[in-house]
Amino acid sequence: MTGRERVLAAVDRRSVDRYPYDLAGTDCSGIHVVAYQKLRDFLGLPKKAVECGCLAQLVAKIDDDVKDALQVDAEALYFGSKETKIWQAPFQTS
């Protein structure tokens, strides 16, 4: 099943091949920028600047390589504001 098929089937209470996985489909299911940097390190993915759309919550925008590695099924349709920023940690994160 594709991620879309999996999510739609689960919402419709039909059987799925595995539970749908959502990481950052919304700000509420998102991940903090520090945790996201550590997740990228844990997955062995290249270091890169973290895009942060909600400066109040410091929610990270999930990159495609992380979605692929974790087999994320949900896709954010809207992320952040018109003024999305690149977040630089003012402290050590590793």
Phi, psi and chi 1 to 4 in degrees:
 res  aa     phi    psi   chi1   chi2   chi3   chi4
   1 MET       -  146.9  -62.0 -177.2   94.3      -
   2 THR   -80.3  165.4   65.5      -      -      -
   3 GLY   -58.0  -42.0      -      -      -      -
   4 ARG   -62.1  -47.8  178.2 -177.8  172.5   82.2
   5 GLU   -60.2  -41.0  -68.2  169.0  -18.9      -
   6 ARG   -63.8  -46.5 -168.8  173.5  -66.7  111.9
   7 VAL   -65.6  -46.6  169.6      -      -      -
   8 LEU   -62.4  -40.3  -69.5  174.2      -      -
   9 ALA   -65.6  -42.1      -      -      -      -
  10 ALA   -64.4  -41.4      -      -      -      -
  11 VAL   -64.6  -33.9  169.0      -      -      -
  12 ASP   -86.4    4.5 -160.1   30.4      -      -
  13 ARG    61.8   32.7  -63.3 -176.7 -179.8 -159.9
  14 ARG   -97.1  162.0  -69.6 -177.5  -81.2  123.7
  15 SER   -70.0  148.1   56.9      -      -      -
  16 VAL  -129.2  161.1  -67.6      -      -      -
  17 ASP   -73.2  -27.4   56.7  -16.3      -      -
  18 ARG  -160.1  163.0   65.2  173.2  172.4   80.9
  19 TYR   -64.4  138.3  -69.5  111.1      -      -
  20 PRO   -65.1  145.4  -15.1   25.0      -      -
  21 TYR  -117.6  127.0 -177.7   51.9      -      -
  22 ASP  -117.6  122.9  172.2   20.6      -      -
  23 LEU  -131.9  105.9  178.5   62.1      -      -
  24 ALA    73.8   28.2      -      -      -      -
  25 GLY   -67.2  -25.9      -      -      -      -
  26 THR  -139.6  168.6   69.6      -      -      -
  27 ASP   -60.6  -31.8  -77.9   -8.1      -      -
  28 CYS   -71.3  -25.2  -63.2      -      -      -
  29 SER  -106.3   17.3   65.6      -      -      -
  30 GLY   -81.1 -170.5      -      -      -      -
  31 ILE  -137.2  138.9 -176.2  170.7      -      -
  32 HIS   -64.2  148.3 -168.9  -87.2      -      -
  33 VAL   -58.5  -38.1  -69.9      -      -      -
  34 VAL   -67.4  -45.9  173.6      -      -      -
  35 ALA   -62.4  -36.7      -      -      -      -
  36 TYR   -65.4  -42.2 -176.9   66.7      -      -
  37 GLN   -60.8  -42.3  -73.3  176.9  -35.4      -
  38 LYS   -67.3  -35.8  -68.7  179.9  179.2 -175.0
  39 LEU   -63.8  -44.6  175.6   62.3      -      -
  40 ARG   -58.5  -43.5  -73.0 -170.2   64.8   83.7
  41 ASP   -62.0  -45.6  -70.8  -17.1      -      -
  42 PHE   -60.4  -38.9  177.6   78.4      -      -
  43 LEU   -78.4   -6.1  -66.2  172.9      -      -
  44 GLY    74.1   25.9      -      -      -      -
  45 LEU   -88.7  156.4  -61.8  171.8      -      -
  46 PRO   -61.0  147.4  -13.9   22.1      -      -
  47 LYS   -71.9  140.2  -69.2 -168.4 -178.8  -60.7
  48 LYS  -158.1  162.4   60.7 -177.6  -69.6 -171.9
  49 ALA   -64.0  143.2      -      -      -      -
  50 VAL   -95.8  127.3  176.9      -      -      -
  51 GLU   -85.0  128.8 -160.8  170.8  -32.2      -
  52 CYS  -123.7  121.4  177.2      -      -      -
  53 GLY   -97.8  -31.2      -      -      -      -
  54 CYS  -107.8   98.4  179.4      -      -      -
  55 LEU   -70.9  -19.6  -63.2  177.3      -      -
  56 ALA   -74.0  -41.7      -      -      -      -
  57 GLN   -98.6  -12.9  -62.4  179.6   73.2      -
  58 LEU    55.1   51.8  -66.3  176.6      -      -
  59 VAL   -88.0  129.1  175.9      -      -      -
  60 ALA   -83.3  146.5      -      -      -      -
  61 LYS   -83.9  130.4 -179.4  177.4  179.9 -176.7
  62 ILE   -84.9  128.3  -52.4  -56.8      -      -
  63 ASP   -81.4  157.6  -61.6  -59.0      -      -
  64 ASP   -60.4  -35.8  -72.3  -21.7      -      -
  65 ASP   -65.7  -31.9   54.9   -5.0      -      -
  66 VAL   -72.4  -43.6  172.3      -      -      -
  67 LYS   -57.4  -42.6  -69.7  178.3 -167.3  173.8
  68 ASP   -66.5  -44.1  -67.8  -18.1      -      -
  69 ALA   -63.8  -35.4      -      -      -      -
  70 LEU   -98.7   -0.2  -63.3  176.2      -      -
  71 GLN    54.9   50.8  -62.6  178.7  -23.3      -
  72 VAL   -71.9  134.6  173.9      -      -      -
  73 ASP   -96.8  -26.7  -65.1  -53.6      -      -
  74 ALA   -91.6  149.6      -      -      -      -
  75 GLU  -126.6  130.9 -177.8   73.1   33.3      -
  76 ALA   -70.4  125.3      -      -      -      -
  77 LEU   -86.3  -22.3  -61.9  177.9      -      -
  78 TYR  -141.9  132.1  171.8   79.4      -      -
  79 PHE  -135.4  123.0 -178.6   79.0      -      -
  80 GLY    68.8 -162.7      -      -      -      -
  81 SER  -107.5 -176.5   66.0      -      -      -
  82 LYS   -67.4  -15.9  -66.7  178.6 -176.4  175.4
  83 GLU  -110.8   49.3  -61.6 -175.4   23.1      -
  84 THR   -59.6  138.0  -63.0      -      -      -
  85 LYS  -118.8  156.9  -53.7  -74.8 -174.2 -156.5
  86 ILE   -89.6  125.1  -61.0  -63.7      -      -
  87 TRP   -95.2  128.5 -177.3   76.7      -      -
  88 GLN  -112.7  122.6  -62.5  -66.6  -30.2      -
  89 ALA   -65.6  129.7      -      -      -      -
  90 PRO   -82.5    7.7   29.4  -33.2      -      -
  91 PHE  -146.9  168.2   46.6   84.4      -      -
  92 GLN   -69.5  132.2 -176.5   65.4   25.9      -
  93 THR  -112.8   -8.4   59.1      -      -      -
  94 SER  -105.8      -  -57.5      -      -      -
